[in-house]
Amino acid sequence: YPLCALAVSDERPVSTQSTWGKKTLRTFELVNIGLTDAMLMNLLRVLDQCPVIEKLNFETNQLTEKSIVPLSKFMGRNKSITELRLSNQLKSVSTTACREMVNVLRNNKKILRFSMDFREKIFQEKVDRVLMVNWNEVRKKRMANKPKKKIDVQALYKQTNRSKIEGIFNICNSRAMGKITNAR
């Protein structure tokens, strides 16, 4: 834990010129290291101090209901995590813990990637729906920010309309119609 505590400390380490003092931990991966429930419980207290963390990966460890339920409560409080990976734990996670995690994720608007070995297929389906809705919101925001091509309707109207009378559209006098009628 000393490395984690240093990474999120408010004080700058004396020997380095890093940005650790600015709470910039974004990705945290502890994969296949034998992480236990007690370790994760302590780690969650440290992660509470990381307001910008985006990705957590605890795959292939020894996590059970004892730490998954507090992790789900942490996810309910956290507003920055977009990815959480919990697959391939040594022991299967209880249905209660799975239900708790799914209920928390259903109210989470930020999560975009999630993996966990569920006992029941319905839990995976609910998570998939949440992820699909969240990705759709990301897509909508991206499309809203994308510059749109403006069509100048008045200019287009003036180019195609050859009528001399204001407000009347005469397609027979347009260039396109003229080409069609002259071809006959």
CNS distance restraints for C-alpha pairs under 8 A (distance, minus, plus):
assign (resid   1 and name CA) (resid   5 and name CA) 6.15 0.50 0.50
assign (resid   1 and name CA) (resid  43 and name CA) 7.47 0.50 0.50
assign (resid   2 and name CA) (resid   6 and name CA) 6.09 0.50 0.50
assign (resid   3 and name CA) (resid   7 and name CA) 6.08 0.50 0.50
assign (resid   4 and name CA) (resid   8 and name CA) 6.50 0.50 0.50
assign (resid   4 and name CA) (resid  46 and name CA) 7.19 0.50 0.50
assign (resid   5 and name CA) (resid   9 and name CA) 5.82 0.50 0.50
assign (resid   5 and name CA) (resid  46 and name CA) 6.70 0.50 0.50
assign (resid   6 and name CA) (resid  13 and name CA) 7.66 0.50 0.50
assign (resid   6 and name CA) (resid  20 and name CA) 6.96 0.50 0.50
assign (resid   7 and name CA) (resid  20 and name CA) 5.10 0.50 0.50
assign (resid   7 and name CA) (resid  21 and name CA) 7.40 0.50 0.50
assign (resid   7 and name CA) (resid  23 and name CA) 7.11 0.50 0.50
assign (resid   7 and name CA) (resid  24 and name CA) 7.94 0.50 0.50
assign (resid   7 and name CA) (resid  25 and name CA) 6.69 0.50 0.50
assign (resid   8 and name CA) (resid  20 and name CA) 6.20 0.50 0.50
assign (resid   8 and name CA) (resid  21 and name CA) 6.59 0.50 0.50
assign (resid   8 and name CA) (resid  22 and name CA) 7.57 0.50 0.50
assign (resid   8 and name CA) (resid  23 and name CA) 5.00 0.50 0.50
assign (resid   8 and name CA) (resid  24 and name CA) 7.39 0.50 0.50
assign (resid   8 and name CA) (resid  25 and name CA) 6.85 0.50 0.50
assign (resid   8 and name CA) (resid  46 and name CA) 7.66 0.50 0.50
assign (resid   8 and name CA) (resid  49 and name CA) 6.73 0.50 0.50
assign (resid   8 and name CA) (resid  50 and name CA) 6.42 0.50 0.50
assign (resid   9 and name CA) (resid  20 and name CA) 6.71 0.50 0.50
assign (resid   9 and name CA) (resid  21 and name CA) 5.54 0.50 0.50
assign (resid   9 and name CA) (resid  23 and name CA) 7.02 0.50 0.50
assign (resid  10 and name CA) (resid  20 and name CA) 7.79 0.50 0.50
assign (resid  10 and name CA) (resid  21 and name CA) 4.72 0.50 0.50
assign (resid  10 and name CA) (resid  22 and name CA) 6.87 0.50 0.50
assign (resid  10 and name CA) (resid  23 and name CA) 7.28 0.50 0.50
assign (resid  11 and name CA) (resid  21 and name CA) 5.29 0.50 0.50
assign (resid  12 and name CA) (resid  16 and name CA) 7.97 0.50 0.50
assign (resid  12 and name CA) (resid  17 and name CA) 7.90 0.50 0.50
assign (resid  12 and name CA) (resid  18 and name CA) 7.59 0.50 0.50
assign (resid  12 and name CA) (resid  19 and name CA) 7.64 0.50 0.50
assign (resid  12 and name CA) (resid  20 and name CA) 6.41 0.50 0.50
assign (resid  12 and name CA) (resid  21 and name CA) 4.84 0.50 0.50
assign (resid  13 and name CA) (resid  17 and name CA) 7.63 0.50 0.50
assign (resid  13 and name CA) (resid  18 and name CA) 7.86 0.50 0.50
assign (resid  13 and name CA) (resid  20 and name CA) 7.77 0.50 0.50
assign (resid  13 and name CA) (resid  21 and name CA) 7.82 0.50 0.50
assign (resid  19 and name CA) (resid  23 and name CA) 7.78 0.50 0.50
assign (resid  19 and name CA) (resid  24 and name CA) 7.29 0.50 0.50
assign (resid  20 and name CA) (resid  24 and name CA) 6.66 0.50 0.50
assign (resid  20 and name CA) (resid  25 and name CA) 7.91 0.50 0.50
assign (resid  23 and name CA) (resid  49 and name CA) 7.87 0.50 0.50
assign (resid  23 and name CA) (resid  50 and name CA) 6.02 0.50 0.50
assign (resid  23 and name CA) (resid  51 and name CA) 7.33 0.50 0.50
assign (resid  23 and name CA) (resid  52 and name CA) 7.45 0.50 0.50
assign (resid  24 and name CA) (resid  50 and name CA) 7.40 0.50 0.50
assign (resid  24 and name CA) (resid  52 and name CA) 6.45 0.50 0.50
assign (resid  24 and name CA) (resid  53 and name CA) 7.44 0.50 0.50
assign (resid  25 and name CA) (resid  50 and name CA) 6.52 0.50 0.50
assign (resid  25 and name CA) (resid  52 and name CA) 6.76 0.50 0.50
assign (resid  25 and name CA) (resid  53 and name CA) 5.62 0.50 0.50
assign (resid  26 and name CA) (resid  52 and name CA) 5.97 0.50 0.50
assign (resid  26 and name CA) (resid  53 and name CA) 3.95 0.50 0.50
assign (resid  26 and name CA) (resid  54 and name CA) 5.05 0.50 0.50
assign (resid  26 and name CA) (resid  55 and name CA) 6.35 0.50 0.50
assign (resid  27 and name CA) (resid  53 and name CA) 6.14 0.50 0.50
assign (resid  27 and name CA) (resid  54 and name CA) 5.93 0.50 0.50
assign (resid  27 and name CA) (resid  55 and name CA) 4.61 0.50 0.50
assign (resid  27 and name CA) (resid  56 and name CA) 6.15 0.50 0.50
assign (resid  28 and name CA) (resid  53 and name CA) 7.79 0.50 0.50
assign (resid  28 and name CA) (resid  55 and name CA) 6.11 0.50 0.50
assign (resid  28 and name CA) (resid  56 and name CA) 5.02 0.50 0.50
assign (resid  28 and name CA) (resid  57 and name CA) 6.36 0.50 0.50
assign (resid  29 and name CA) (resid  55 and name CA) 7.86 0.50 0.50
assign (resid  29 and name CA) (resid  56 and name CA) 5.85 0.50 0.50
assign (resid  29 and name CA) (resid  57 and name CA) 4.55 0.50 0.50
assign (resid  29 and name CA) (resid  58 and name CA) 6.26 0.50 0.50
assign (resid  30 and name CA) (resid  35 and name CA) 7.43 0.50 0.50
assign (resid  30 and name CA) (resid  57 and name CA) 6.09 0.50 0.50
assign (resid  30 and name CA) (resid  58 and name CA) 5.21 0.50 0.50
assign (resid  30 and name CA) (resid  59 and name CA) 7.36 0.50 0.50
assign (resid  31 and name CA) (resid  57 and name CA) 6.53 0.50 0.50
assign (resid  31 and name CA) (resid  58 and name CA) 5.29 0.50 0.50
assign (resid  31 and name CA) (resid  59 and name CA) 5.11 0.50 0.50
assign (resid  31 and name CA) (resid  60 and name CA) 5.89 0.50 0.50
assign (resid  31 and name CA) (resid  61 and name CA) 6.79 0.50 0.50
assign (resid  32 and name CA) (resid  58 and name CA) 7.77 0.50 0.50
assign (resid  32 and name CA) (resid  59 and name CA) 6.50 0.50 0.50
assign (resid  32 and name CA) (resid  60 and name CA) 4.70 0.50 0.50
assign (resid  32 and name CA) (resid  61 and name CA) 5.30 0.50 0.50
assign (resid  33 and name CA) (resid  60 and name CA) 7.77 0.50 0.50
assign (resid  33 and name CA) (resid  61 and name CA) 6.39 0.50 0.50
assign (resid  34 and name CA) (resid  60 and name CA) 7.79 0.50 0.50
assign (resid  34 and name CA) (resid  61 and name CA) 4.93 0.50 0.50
assign (resid  34 and name CA) (resid  62 and name CA) 5.89 0.50 0.50
assign (resid  35 and name CA) (resid  39 and name CA) 6.21 0.50 0.50
assign (resid  35 and name CA) (resid  40 and name CA) 6.89 0.50 0.50
assign (resid  35 and name CA) (resid  58 and name CA) 7.83 0.50 0.50
assign (resid  35 and name CA) (resid  61 and name CA) 5.21 0.50 0.50
assign (resid  35 and name CA) (resid  62 and name CA) 5.73 0.50 0.50
assign (resid  35 and name CA) (resid  63 and name CA) 6.91 0.50 0.50
assign (resid  36 and name CA) (resid  40 and name CA) 6.30 0.50 0.50
assign (resid  36 and name CA) (resid  61 and name CA) 7.02 0.50 0.50
assign (resid  36 and name CA) (resid  62 and name CA) 5.13 0.50 0.50
assign (resid  36 and name CA) (resid  63 and name CA) 5.52 0.50 0.50
assign (resid  37 and name CA) (resid  41 and name CA) 6.14 0.50 0.50
assign (resid  37 and name CA) (resid  62 and name CA) 7.17 0.50 0.50
assign (resid  37 and name CA) (resid  63 and name CA) 5.37 0.50 0.50
assign (resid  37 and name CA) (resid  64 and name CA) 6.58 0.50 0.50
assign (resid  37 and name CA) (resid  66 and name CA) 6.18 0.50 0.50
assign (resid  37 and name CA) (resid  67 and name CA) 4.92 0.50 0.50
assign (resid  38 and name CA) (resid  42 and name CA) 6.44 0.50 0.50
assign (resid  38 and name CA) (resid  67 and name CA) 7.43 0.50 0.50
assign (resid  39 and name CA) (resid  43 and name CA) 6.10 0.50 0.50
assign (resid  40 and name CA) (resid  44 and name CA) 6.01 0.50 0.50
assign (resid  40 and name CA) (resid  67 and name CA) 6.44 0.50 0.50
assign (resid  41 and name CA) (resid  45 and name CA) 6.98 0.50 0.50
assign (resid  41 and name CA) (resid  67 and name CA) 6.14 0.50 0.50
assign (resid  41 and name CA) (resid  70 and name CA) 7.33 0.50 0.50
assign (resid  41 and name CA) (resid  71 and name CA) 7.96 0.50 0.50
assign (resid  42 and name CA) (resid  46 and name CA) 6.95 0.50 0.50
assign (resid  43 and name CA) (resid  47 and name CA) 6.18 0.50 0.50
assign (resid  44 and name CA) (resid  48 and name CA) 6.15 0.50 0.50
assign (resid  44 and name CA) (resid  71 and name CA) 7.18 0.50 0.50
assign (resid  44 and name CA) (resid  74 and name CA) 7.27 0.50 0.50
assign (resid  45 and name CA) (resid  49 and name CA) 7.25 0.50 0.50
assign (resid  46 and name CA) (resid  50 and name CA) 7.30 0.50 0.50
assign (resid  47 and name CA) (resid  53 and name CA) 7.89 0.50 0.50
assign (resid  48 and name CA) (resid  74 and name CA) 7.65 0.50 0.50
assign (resid  48 and name CA) (resid  78 and name CA) 7.84 0.50 0.50
assign (resid  51 and name CA) (resid  78 and name CA) 7.73 0.50 0.50
assign (resid  51 and name CA) (resid  80 and name CA) 6.95 0.50 0.50
assign (resid  52 and name CA) (resid  80 and name CA) 5.77 0.50 0.50
assign (resid  52 and name CA) (resid  81 and name CA) 7.77 0.50 0.50
assign (resid  53 and name CA) (resid  80 and name CA) 6.10 0.50 0.50
assign (resid  53 and name CA) (resid  81 and name CA) 5.95 0.50 0.50
assign (resid  54 and name CA) (resid  80 and name CA) 5.56 0.50 0.50
assign (resid  54 and name CA) (resid  81 and name CA) 4.01 0.50 0.50
assign (resid  54 and name CA) (resid  82 and name CA) 5.30 0.50 0.50
assign (resid  54 and name CA) (resid  83 and name CA) 6.43 0.50 0.50
assign (resid  55 and name CA) (resid  81 and name CA) 5.79 0.50 0.50
assign (resid  55 and name CA) (resid  82 and name CA) 6.12 0.50 0.50
assign (resid  55 and name CA) (resid  83 and name CA) 4.70 0.50 0.50
assign (resid  55 and name CA) (resid  84 and name CA) 6.06 0.50 0.50
assign (resid  56 and name CA) (resid  81 and name CA) 7.58 0.50 0.50
assign (resid  56 and name CA) (resid  83 and name CA) 6.20 0.50 0.50
assign (resid  56 and name CA) (resid  84 and name CA) 4.92 0.50 0.50
assign (resid  56 and name CA) (resid  85 and name CA) 6.37 0.50 0.50
assign (resid  57 and name CA) (resid  83 and name CA) 7.91 0.50 0.50
assign (resid  57 and name CA) (resid  84 and name CA) 5.83 0.50 0.50
assign (resid  57 and name CA) (resid  85 and name CA) 4.65 0.50 0.50
assign (resid  57 and name CA) (resid  86 and name CA) 6.57 0.50 0.50
assign (resid  58 and name CA) (resid  84 and name CA) 7.93 0.50 0.50
assign (resid  58 and name CA) (resid  85 and name CA) 5.90 0.50 0.50
assign (resid  58 and name CA) (resid  86 and name CA) 5.25 0.50 0.50
assign (resid  58 and name CA) (resid  87 and name CA) 7.74 0.50 0.50
assign (resid  59 and name CA) (resid  85 and name CA) 5.90 0.50 0.50
assign (resid  59 and name CA) (resid  86 and name CA) 4.67 0.50 0.50
assign (resid  59 and name CA) (resid  87 and name CA) 5.00 0.50 0.50
assign (resid  59 and name CA) (resid  88 and name CA) 5.87 0.50 0.50
assign (resid  59 and name CA) (resid  89 and name CA) 6.55 0.50 0.50
assign (resid  60 and name CA) (resid  86 and name CA) 7.49 0.50 0.50
assign (resid  60 and name CA) (resid  87 and name CA) 6.44 0.50 0.50
assign (resid  60 and name CA) (resid  88 and name CA) 4.72 0.50 0.50
assign (resid  60 and name CA) (resid  89 and name CA) 4.86 0.50 0.50
assign (resid  60 and name CA) (resid  90 and name CA) 6.75 0.50 0.50
assign (resid  61 and name CA) (resid  88 and name CA) 7.26 0.50 0.50
assign (resid  61 and name CA) (resid  89 and name CA) 5.02 0.50 0.50
assign (resid  61 and name CA) (resid  90 and name CA) 6.01 0.50 0.50
assign (resid  62 and name CA) (resid  89 and name CA) 5.50 0.50 0.50
assign (resid  62 and name CA) (resid  90 and name CA) 5.02 0.50 0.50
assign (resid  62 and name CA) (resid  91 and name CA) 6.61 0.50 0.50
assign (resid  63 and name CA) (resid  67 and name CA) 6.31 0.50 0.50
assign (resid  63 and name CA) (resid  68 and name CA) 6.94 0.50 0.50
assign (resid  63 and name CA) (resid  89 and name CA) 6.11 0.50 0.50
assign (resid  63 and name CA) (resid  90 and name CA) 7.30 0.50 0.50
assign (resid  63 and name CA) (resid  91 and name CA) 7.35 0.50 0.50
assign (resid  63 and name CA) (resid  93 and name CA) 7.76 0.50 0.50
assign (resid  64 and name CA) (resid  68 and name CA) 6.09 0.50 0.50
assign (resid  64 and name CA) (resid  89 and name CA) 7.89 0.50 0.50
assign (resid  64 and name CA) (resid  91 and name CA) 6.78 0.50 0.50
assign (resid  64 and name CA) (resid  92 and name CA) 7.25 0.50 0.50
assign (resid  64 and name CA) (resid  93 and name CA) 5.42 0.50 0.50
assign (resid  64 and name CA) (resid  94 and name CA) 7.45 0.50 0.50
assign (resid  65 and name CA) (resid  69 and name CA) 5.89 0.50 0.50
assign (resid  65 and name CA) (resid  93 and name CA) 5.92 0.50 0.50
assign (resid  65 and name CA) (resid  94 and name CA) 6.03 0.50 0.50
assign (resid  65 and name CA) (resid  96 and name CA) 7.68 0.50 0.50
assign (resid  65 and name CA) (resid  97 and name CA) 5.33 0.50 0.50
assign (resid  66 and name CA) (resid  70 and name CA) 7.34 0.50 0.50
assign (resid  67 and name CA) (resid  71 and name CA) 6.05 0.50 0.50
assign (resid  68 and name CA) (resid  72 and name CA) 6.11 0.50 0.50
assign (resid  68 and name CA) (resid  97 and name CA) 6.08 0.50 0.50
assign (resid  68 and name CA) (resid 101 and name CA) 7.58 0.50 0.50
assign (resid  69 and name CA) (resid  73 and name CA) 6.42 0.50 0.50
assign (resid  69 and name CA) (resid  97 and name CA) 5.49 0.50 0.50
assign (resid  69 and name CA) (resid 100 and name CA) 6.51 0.50 0.50
assign (resid  69 and name CA) (resid 101 and name CA) 6.99 0.50 0.50
assign (resid  70 and name CA) (resid  74 and name CA) 6.15 0.50 0.50
assign (resid  71 and name CA) (resid  75 and name CA) 6.19 0.50 0.50
assign (resid  72 and name CA) (resid  76 and name CA) 6.29 0.50 0.50
assign (resid  72 and name CA) (resid 100 and name CA) 6.65 0.50 0.50
assign (resid  72 and name CA) (resid 101 and name CA) 5.03 0.50 0.50
assign (resid  72 and name CA) (resid 104 and name CA) 6.33 0.50 0.50
assign (resid  73 and name CA) (resid  77 and name CA) 6.53 0.50 0.50
assign (resid  73 and name CA) (resid 104 and name CA) 7.39 0.50 0.50
assign (resid  74 and name CA) (resid  78 and name CA) 6.08 0.50 0.50
assign (resid  75 and name CA) (resid  79 and name CA) 7.72 0.50 0.50
assign (resid  75 and name CA) (resid  81 and name CA) 7.71 0.50 0.50
assign (resid  75 and name CA) (resid 104 and name CA) 7.03 0.50 0.50
assign (resid  75 and name CA) (resid 105 and name CA) 7.69 0.50 0.50
assign (resid  76 and name CA) (resid 104 and name CA) 5.69 0.50 0.50
assign (resid  76 and name CA) (resid 105 and name CA) 7.60 0.50 0.50
assign (resid  76 and name CA) (resid 107 and name CA) 7.95 0.50 0.50
assign (resid  76 and name CA) (resid 108 and name CA) 7.21 0.50 0.50
assign (resid  79 and name CA) (resid 108 and name CA) 7.95 0.50 0.50
assign (resid  79 and name CA) (resid 110 and name CA) 6.90 0.50 0.50
assign (resid  80 and name CA) (resid 110 and name CA) 6.71 0.50 0.50
assign (resid  81 and name CA) (resid 110 and name CA) 6.58 0.50 0.50
assign (resid  81 and name CA) (resid 111 and name CA) 6.24 0.50 0.50
assign (resid  82 and name CA) (resid 110 and name CA) 5.37 0.50 0.50
assign (resid  82 and name CA) (resid 111 and name CA) 4.06 0.50 0.50
assign (resid  82 and name CA) (resid 112 and name CA) 5.17 0.50 0.50
assign (resid  82 and name CA) (resid 113 and name CA) 6.40 0.50 0.50
assign (resid  83 and name CA) (resid 111 and name CA) 5.85 0.50 0.50
assign (resid  83 and name CA) (resid 112 and name CA) 5.94 0.50 0.50
assign (resid  83 and name CA) (resid 113 and name CA) 4.58 0.50 0.50
assign (resid  83 and name CA) (resid 114 and name CA) 5.78 0.50 0.50
assign (resid  84 and name CA) (resid 111 and name CA) 7.78 0.50 0.50
assign (resid  84 and name CA) (resid 113 and name CA) 6.35 0.50 0.50
assign (resid  84 and name CA) (resid 114 and name CA) 4.92 0.50 0.50
assign (resid  84 and name CA) (resid 115 and name CA) 6.66 0.50 0.50
assign (resid  85 and name CA) (resid 113 and name CA) 7.75 0.50 0.50
assign (resid  85 and name CA) (resid 114 and name CA) 5.50 0.50 0.50
assign (resid  85 and name CA) (resid 115 and name CA) 4.77 0.50 0.50
assign (resid  85 and name CA) (resid 116 and name CA) 6.48 0.50 0.50
assign (resid  86 and name CA) (resid 114 and name CA) 7.79 0.50 0.50
assign (resid  86 and name CA) (resid 115 and name CA) 5.68 0.50 0.50
assign (resid  86 and name CA) (resid 116 and name CA) 4.77 0.50 0.50
assign (resid  86 and name CA) (resid 117 and name CA) 7.49 0.50 0.50
assign (resid  87 and name CA) (resid 115 and name CA) 5.62 0.50 0.50
assign (resid  87 and name CA) (resid 116 and name CA) 4.23 0.50 0.50
assign (resid  87 and name CA) (resid 117 and name CA) 5.30 0.50 0.50
assign (resid  88 and name CA) (resid 116 and name CA) 7.42 0.50 0.50
assign (resid  88 and name CA) (resid 117 and name CA) 6.59 0.50 0.50
assign (resid  89 and name CA) (resid  93 and name CA) 7.73 0.50 0.50
assign (resid  89 and name CA) (resid 117 and name CA) 7.96 0.50 0.50
assign (resid  92 and name CA) (resid 117 and name CA) 7.55 0.50 0.50
assign (resid  92 and name CA) (resid 119 and name CA) 7.87 0.50 0.50
assign (resid  93 and name CA) (resid  97 and name CA) 6.57 0.50 0.50
assign (resid  93 and name CA) (resid  98 and name CA) 6.89 0.50 0.50
assign (resid  93 and name CA) (resid 117 and name CA) 7.65 0.50 0.50
assign (resid  93 and name CA) (resid 118 and name CA) 7.39 0.50 0.50
assign (resid  93 and name CA) (resid 119 and name CA) 7.68 0.50 0.50
assign (resid  94 and name CA) (resid  98 and name CA) 6.35 0.50 0.50
assign (resid  94 and name CA) (resid 119 and name CA) 7.64 0.50 0.50
assign (resid  95 and name CA) (resid  99 and name CA) 6.00 0.50 0.50
assign (resid  95 and name CA) (resid 118 and name CA) 7.74 0.50 0.50
assign (resid  95 and name CA) (resid 119 and name CA) 6.51 0.50 0.50
assign (resid  95 and name CA) (resid 120 and name CA) 7.81 0.50 0.50
assign (resid  96 and name CA) (resid 100 and name CA) 6.17 0.50 0.50
assign (resid  97 and name CA) (resid 101 and name CA) 6.19 0.50 0.50
assign (resid  98 and name CA) (resid 102 and name CA) 6.16 0.50 0.50
assign (resid  98 and name CA) (resid 118 and name CA) 6.47 0.50 0.50
assign (resid  98 and name CA) (resid 119 and name CA) 7.84 0.50 0.50
assign (resid  98 and name CA) (resid 123 and name CA) 7.30 0.50 0.50
assign (resid  99 and name CA) (resid 103 and name CA) 6.13 0.50 0.50
assign (resid  99 and name CA) (resid 123 and name CA) 7.15 0.50 0.50
assign (resid 100 and name CA) (resid 104 and name CA) 6.33 0.50 0.50
assign (resid 101 and name CA) (resid 105 and name CA) 6.18 0.50 0.50
assign (resid 102 and name CA) (resid 106 and name CA) 6.13 0.50 0.50
assign (resid 102 and name CA) (resid 123 and name CA) 6.51 0.50 0.50
assign (resid 102 and name CA) (resid 126 and name CA) 7.18 0.50 0.50
assign (resid 102 and name CA) (resid 127 and name CA) 6.41 0.50 0.50
assign (resid 103 and name CA) (resid 107 and name CA) 7.09 0.50 0.50
assign (resid 104 and name CA) (resid 108 and name CA) 6.63 0.50 0.50
assign (resid 105 and name CA) (resid 111 and name CA) 7.44 0.50 0.50
assign (resid 105 and name CA) (resid 127 and name CA) 7.10 0.50 0.50
assign (resid 105 and name CA) (resid 130 and name CA) 7.26 0.50 0.50
assign (resid 106 and name CA) (resid 126 and name CA) 7.67 0.50 0.50
assign (resid 106 and name CA) (resid 127 and name CA) 7.16 0.50 0.50
assign (resid 106 and name CA) (resid 130 and name CA) 5.90 0.50 0.50
assign (resid 109 and name CA) (resid 134 and name CA) 5.93 0.50 0.50
assign (resid 110 and name CA) (resid 134 and name CA) 6.69 0.50 0.50
assign (resid 111 and name CA) (resid 131 and name CA) 6.75 0.50 0.50
assign (resid 111 and name CA) (resid 134 and name CA) 6.95 0.50 0.50
assign (resid 112 and name CA) (resid 131 and name CA) 5.37 0.50 0.50
assign (resid 112 and name CA) (resid 134 and name CA) 6.28 0.50 0.50
assign (resid 112 and name CA) (resid 135 and name CA) 6.30 0.50 0.50
assign (resid 113 and name CA) (resid 131 and name CA) 6.84 0.50 0.50
assign (resid 114 and name CA) (resid 127 and name CA) 7.83 0.50 0.50
assign (resid 114 and name CA) (resid 131 and name CA) 7.97 0.50 0.50
assign (resid 118 and name CA) (resid 123 and name CA) 6.59 0.50 0.50
assign (resid 118 and name CA) (resid 124 and name CA) 6.63 0.50 0.50
assign (resid 120 and name CA) (resid 124 and name CA) 7.35 0.50 0.50
assign (resid 121 and name CA) (resid 125 and name CA) 6.36 0.50 0.50
assign (resid 122 and name CA) (resid 126 and name CA) 6.22 0.50 0.50
assign (resid 123 and name CA) (resid 127 and name CA) 6.29 0.50 0.50
assign (resid 124 and name CA) (resid 128 and name CA) 6.04 0.50 0.50
assign (resid 125 and name CA) (resid 129 and name CA) 6.26 0.50 0.50
assign (resid 126 and name CA) (resid 130 and name CA) 6.39 0.50 0.50
assign (resid 127 and name CA) (resid 131 and name CA) 6.18 0.50 0.50
assign (resid 128 and name CA) (resid 132 and name CA) 6.07 0.50 0.50
assign (resid 129 and name CA) (resid 133 and name CA) 6.21 0.50 0.50
assign (resid 130 and name CA) (resid 134 and name CA) 6.18 0.50 0.50
assign (resid 131 and name CA) (resid 135 and name CA) 6.04 0.50 0.50
assign (resid 132 and name CA) (resid 136 and name CA) 6.08 0.50 0.50
assign (resid 133 and name CA) (resid 137 and name CA) 6.32 0.50 0.50
assign (resid 134 and name CA) (resid 138 and name CA) 6.38 0.50 0.50
assign (resid 135 and name CA) (resid 139 and name CA) 6.21 0.50 0.50
assign (resid 136 and name CA) (resid 140 and name CA) 6.17 0.50 0.50
assign (resid 137 and name CA) (resid 141 and name CA) 6.21 0.50 0.50
assign (resid 138 and name CA) (resid 142 and name CA) 6.19 0.50 0.50
assign (resid 139 and name CA) (resid 143 and name CA) 6.12 0.50 0.50
assign (resid 140 and name CA) (resid 144 and name CA) 6.04 0.50 0.50
assign (resid 141 and name CA) (resid 145 and name CA) 6.25 0.50 0.50
assign (resid 142 and name CA) (resid 146 and name CA) 6.26 0.50 0.50
assign (resid 152 and name CA) (resid 156 and name CA) 6.33 0.50 0.50
assign (resid 153 and name CA) (resid 157 and name CA) 6.00 0.50 0.50
assign (resid 154 and name CA) (resid 158 and name CA) 6.19 0.50 0.50
assign (resid 155 and name CA) (resid 159 and name CA) 6.21 0.50 0.50
assign (resid 156 and name CA) (resid 160 and name CA) 6.40 0.50 0.50
assign (resid 157 and name CA) (resid 161 and name CA) 5.79 0.50 0.50
assign (resid 158 and name CA) (resid 162 and name CA) 7.55 0.50 0.50
assign (resid 160 and name CA) (resid 171 and name CA) 7.42 0.50 0.50
assign (resid 160 and name CA) (resid 174 and name CA) 5.12 0.50 0.50
assign (resid 160 and name CA) (resid 175 and name CA) 6.65 0.50 0.50
assign (resid 160 and name CA) (resid 176 and name CA) 7.76 0.50 0.50
assign (resid 161 and name CA) (resid 169 and name CA) 5.54 0.50 0.50
assign (resid 161 and name CA) (resid 170 and name CA) 5.76 0.50 0.50
assign (resid 161 and name CA) (resid 171 and name CA) 6.34 0.50 0.50
assign (resid 161 and name CA) (resid 173 and name CA) 6.78 0.50 0.50
assign (resid 161 and name CA) (resid 174 and name CA) 5.43 0.50 0.50
assign (resid 162 and name CA) (resid 169 and name CA) 7.54 0.50 0.50
assign (resid 162 and name CA) (resid 170 and name CA) 6.23 0.50 0.50
assign (resid 162 and name CA) (resid 171 and name CA) 7.43 0.50 0.50
assign (resid 162 and name CA) (resid 173 and name CA) 4.93 0.50 0.50
assign (resid 162 and name CA) (resid 174 and name CA) 5.34 0.50 0.50
assign (resid 163 and name CA) (resid 168 and name CA) 6.56 0.50 0.50
assign (resid 163 and name CA) (resid 169 and name CA) 6.23 0.50 0.50
assign (resid 163 and name CA) (resid 170 and name CA) 5.23 0.50 0.50
assign (resid 163 and name CA) (resid 173 and name CA) 6.51 0.50 0.50
assign (resid 170 and name CA) (resid 174 and name CA) 6.90 0.50 0.50
assign (resid 171 and name CA) (resid 177 and name CA) 6.31 0.50 0.50
assign (resid 172 and name CA) (resid 177 and name CA) 5.49 0.50 0.50
assign (resid 172 and name CA) (resid 178 and name CA) 6.62 0.50 0.50
assign (resid 173 and name CA) (resid 177 and name CA) 6.72 0.50 0.50
assign (resid 173 and name CA) (resid 178 and name CA) 6.40 0.50 0.50
assign (resid 174 and name CA) (resid 178 and name CA) 6.03 0.50 0.50
assign (resid 175 and name CA) (resid 179 and name CA) 6.20 0.50 0.50
assign (resid 176 and name CA) (resid 180 and name CA) 6.47 0.50 0.50
assign (resid 177 and name CA) (resid 181 and name CA) 6.11 0.50 0.50
assign (resid 178 and name CA) (resid 182 and name CA) 5.93 0.50 0.50
assign (resid 179 and name CA) (resid 183 and name CA) 6.21 0.50 0.50
assign (resid 180 and name CA) (resid 184 and name CA) 7.18 0.50 0.50
